[in-house]
Amino acid sequence: MAGDSDLERTEAPSARRIEQAREDGDVPRSRELATCTVLMAAGGGLWFTGDGVIRQIESMLASGMAFDRAAIFDPNLLMMRIGRNVGELLLAFVPFAGLLIVVAAASPLLIGGWLFSVSALQPKFGKLNPISGLSNMVSGRSLVELLKAVGKAVLVGTVAWSVVSHQIDAVMGLTAEPLKAASTHVAHLLLTSFIAIVGSLVLIAMIDAPYQMWQYANKLKMTRQELRQESKESEGNPEIKARIRGLQREMARRRMMAAIPTADVVVTNPTHFAVALQYSNGSTGAPKVVAKGADAVAARIREIAVAHQVPLLEAPALARALHRHTELGDEIPQSLYTAVAEVLAYVFQLRTYSKHGGTRPELPAELDVPAELDPLNPAAQPRAT
């Protein structure tokens, strides 16, 4: 059962999956939304620029119907007049055409955004497979497109019938109007009908756009196996990463063990913890932790320290505090300066005794370790991270 669930597309698409789809030219698109937007812009443009265009057409027709003698007998002059009239007509349509171009170019921003993909231009001969073509014809997507086309035809047809039926009297009355007034009236009737019919497409666009977004996200859904594989490809195999981290820890441990012979003292618990401290005479800094560990690592630190004649000092509270509140390479906390100073003073006196003899120094007793730094003390504070 677990294997089956790993093969089901139940996971939301990752950012990498979406980016790969965009690189392949696959983005959500709603043709109904784009068509509705362009047609609505066309209707609005005609509403605001229609009077000017009509006047320009009337002027061109009036000019085209008037001929002087020179124009009749000079074909070149006649062609120049026609060309000038056509140019003026096209110029009148420039604002309208510019509006349509801008809206058509901006409509993809409503859903999917602009996209240029070279991959989408490459030929895909697999699409020529007749079996795949037949399966696409009977797919759920084709059924949805069919229902959408039928719904659009019914809706647009109903709105068109309603608009035309309400304007029959106005159309019949055009015969009683003067030519100029009738032309203007016809233009307004057509424009009103156009806007009403195109406005009906807004409902289809409002349904189609969310559906296309949902279908796109559903198509890109991934299986758990695909997510794991993608994670391996993008972030690396977890087993390899764990192996690398293990090697890094091993290398860090070897460097730590190699630094123990340079330590001045190893403070022990005596068995659970061991912390090696190093202090350079004349240094302005505090003593540093060059090695630390618990249990087996602590035992290994003690072995290396004994082998290299590094003094061992049993100070359980200090060892616990140093192990809990320091990292390798850190200077000791300021609150432990007094306790560590007593330890180092004992170590340096012990070295002098070993070289020159005399009175053997006494072990420091009751080191000043703040209670809040000892992990075994109820007043101990949690370690800052």
N, C-alpha and C positions, 0 to 999 in steps of 0.2 A: 504494500500500500504506500509506503514511504517513497518507493521508486516511482510509482505512478504520479504521486503529488509533485515530485521533482520535475516531471515532464509536462505538467499542466501549466498553461500560460496564465498565471494568477498574479504575477508581480508587476507593479507599475514600471514603465520603461525608465531606464537610467538616463542620466544626462549624456553619457557617451553614446547610448543607443539612439537617442534623438538627434545628436550631432551627426552620427553616421548616416541617418536617414536623410538629413538635410544635405549632406554631401552628395548623396545619390539623387538629389532632386525630389525627395519625397517629403512634402509638407502638406498640412491640411488646407484644402481649398473648397470654397463654396461658390460654384458657378451661379447659383441663384442669387446669392448676395452681391456678387460682382455685377451681374446683369441688372438687378434691381437698382443698384447704385448708379450705374451709367444711365439707365433709362430715366430715373428720377432727375438726374442732373440734366439730361436732355430736355425733359419737360420743363424744368425750372428755367433753363437757358432760353427756351423758346418763349416762355412767358415774359421774360424781361427784354428779349431782343427781337421778339416776333414782329412788333410794330415797325421797327426799323427795317427788318428784312422785307416785309410786305411793301413798304414804301419804295424800297430799292427795286423790287420786282416790278411794281407799277411804273416806276420811272423808266426801267429798261424796256418794258413793253411799249410804253408810249413813245419812247425814242426809236424803238425798232419799227414801229408802224409809220413813222414819218420819214419820207424820202424826198430829197431835193433832186433836181435834175442832174447835178454833178455826180451824186452817189449812184444814180441809176445807170449812167453810162461809164462809170469808172469802178470796175470790180475791186480794185485795190482799196479804194476809199471805202467801199461797202464792207470789206473784210476788216478794215481798221475799226470801223464803227462797231461792228459785231464783237470784235476782240475787246474793245474798250468797255462795252456794256457787260460782257461776261466777266471781265476783270473786276469791275465795280461790284457785280453780284457776289463774286467769290470773296471780295474784301469785306462785304457786309456779313458774310458767314464766318469770318476769322475769329471773332470773340466766341461764337458758339462752338466752333471746332476746337479752339484752344481749351475751352472749359471741358469738353468731352475728353480730350487727350489727358488733361491733368487728373480728372476723376478716374479715368481708366488706369492711369499709372499708379494712382494712390490707393485704389480699391484693394490690392493685395495686402496692404498694411492692416486692413480690418481683420484678417485671419491668415495666419501663415507668414506674413511679411514678404519682403522682396527676397528673391533667391535666384542666383545664376549658378548653374551646375553644369560642368563639362560632361559629367557622367550621364546626365539625362539626355545629352545629344548623341551619345554613342549608340550604334545600332544593337538591338537585342533580338537575335534571331529566334530565341525561344518563344517570342510572342507570335511567331508564324506557325507554331504547332497547332493544328486544327483541334486536337483533343483538348488542349488548354483553352482554346477559344470557345468550344462547346460548353466546357465546365463553367466558364465565366458567364455564359449566356443564361445558365440556370442557377446561378449563385444567389445568395441572399442579397448581395449588393445590387444585382440586376433587378431583383424583385422590388427593392426599395426605390430604385430609379424609375421603374415602371409606375409604381404607385404615385410617386412624386409627379411624374409627367401627367398622369391622369388627373390627379388633384389640381395641378396647375391649370390644365385645360378647362376643367369644370369651373374652377374659381374665376378664371379670367373670362370665360364665356358668360358666366352668370352676371358678373359686373358689367361686361360690355352690353349684354342685353338690357340690363337695367338702365344704363346710361343712355343708350340709343332710344329706348322706349320713352324716356322722359324728355327727349329732345325732338320727337317727331313733329310736334306742333311748331317748334322753332324752325325746323328744316323746311316744313311746308310753307311757312311764312316768308322764306327767303325770296320767293318769286315776286312778292309785292314790294320788295325793297329796291332802292337804286343800286346800280352795279357796284359802286365803290363801298357803300354801306354793307351790301350783301357780302362782298369779298371779306371785309373785316369781320363780319358776323360769323361767316363760315370758318375763318381762321380761329376765332375764339371758341366756337363749338368743337372743332377738331382738337384744339389744345386742351380744353376742359375734359373731353372724353379720353384723350391720351393720358393725362395726369391721373384720372380716376382709375383707368384700367391698370396702369403701371403701379399705382398705389396699392392695388390688390396683391401685387407680388411681394409686398413687404411681409405679409403674414407667412408666405412660403419661405422667404429668406430668414425670418426669425426662427423658423423651425429647422431649416436646413443647416444653418451655420452651427448651432450647438450639436446637431447630429453628426456633422462632419468632424468636429473636434472630438466627440466621443468615439466615433469609429476609428479615427486616426490613433488615439491613445490605446484603444482596444487592439488594433492591429499590431502595435509595437510592444504589447505586453510581453514579458519575458518569463521563462521558467526559472525555478530556483537554481537549476544546474547552469543555465546561461549566466545568471548573476554571479555564481561562484567562479565560473570560467572567466568572466570579464574582470572580476576582482583579481584573479591570478594574473591576468595579462596586464592590468593597469598598475597593480600594487606589488606583484610578485607572488610566487607560490608561498603560502603560509609555512609549509614545511621547510622550504629553503630559507625563508626569513628567520624561522626559529633556529635553524642550524647556524645561520650567520650570527644571530644574537648569542647563541651558546659559545661560538668561537670567540666572539668579542669579550664575553665574560671570562673565558679561559685565559685569553691574552692579558686582560686586566688583572686577573688573579696572579698570573706569572710575574707581571711587572711589580705587583704588590709584594709578592714573596721575595723578589730580587732586591727590594728596597729595605727589607727587614735588617740585614747586616749593618745598614747605615744608621739605624735607630739608636737612640741613647738609652731607652728603657722600654720595656713591655709591661704594661699594667694589665693584671689578670683578675679574674672573678673569684676563685682561681681556675675553674675548669670550663665554665660556660662561655666566657668572653675573654678576648685578648685584644689590646690596642697598643700599637707601637708608636712611640712619640720620638720626634727628632727636633733638636734645638741647636742652632749654630751660634757659637759664642760671638758676641759683637753684633748679632743681628738685631734689627729694630723691630722685627716681627715677633709674634708669639710662637710657641712650639706648634709644630704641625703633626697631623696624623698621617703616617706613611703606610700603615697597614692596620686592618681590623677584621675581626671575624668572630663567629660563634660556633660552639661545639667542635665539629671536625676541623673547620678552618682555624679555629682558635688553638686547637691542639697542634696543628701544623705550624702555626706562627711560633708557638712556644718551642717546638723542636728546632726550628731554624735559629731562633734566638739563642738557645742553649748551645747549638753547634757553633755559633759565631761569637759566643761569650757576650751576648747582650744581656744586661741585667733584667731579671724578672722581679716584679714587685706586686705582691698580692694586696689589692685595694678594691674590694668588691664594689662599693658604692661608686667610686671614681671610674672604674672600668665600665660599669653599666651606664653611667652618665655620658662618658665619652663615646661609647658604642651607639647610644641612642641619638645623641645630638650633634654628631660630626660625620663628615664624609671624608673619603680619601683626599688628601691634599689640603683639607681645611685647617685653618688655625683653630686652636681650642677656644671655646666660648670664654668671654671675659669673666663670667662668674666662676670659672674654674681656675683662674690664674693662680690664686693662693694655694690651692691644693696641688696643682701641677708644679708650682715653684718649690714646694716642700719636697715633692718627689725628685725633682731634678737636683735639688741641693743634696739630697741623700745620695744620688747616683754619683755626682761629682766628688763628694767626700769619699765614697766607696772607691772610686778610681784612685784618689790620692792615697788611700789606705793600702790599696793593692800594690802601688808602685813604691811607696816610701815607708810603709808600716805605720806604727803608732796605735792610737786608740781606734777601734772599729766603730764606725758610726752606728747610731741606733736607728732602727726602722721608724719612719714617721707614724705616729699614732693619731687616730681620730682626725683624718684629713677633713678639711672644710669643704664639704660637698653640699651645695644647697639642696634642700629636701625636694624642691619642685623639679630638679633635674634627674632625680633617681627614679627610674621606672617602677621600682618596687614600693615606692612611697605613695600613699593615697593622695598626697598633695601634688604629685607629679603632673605637669602640664603636658598635653599631647604635643608631639613634635611638629614644629612648623614646616609646611611644605611649600 
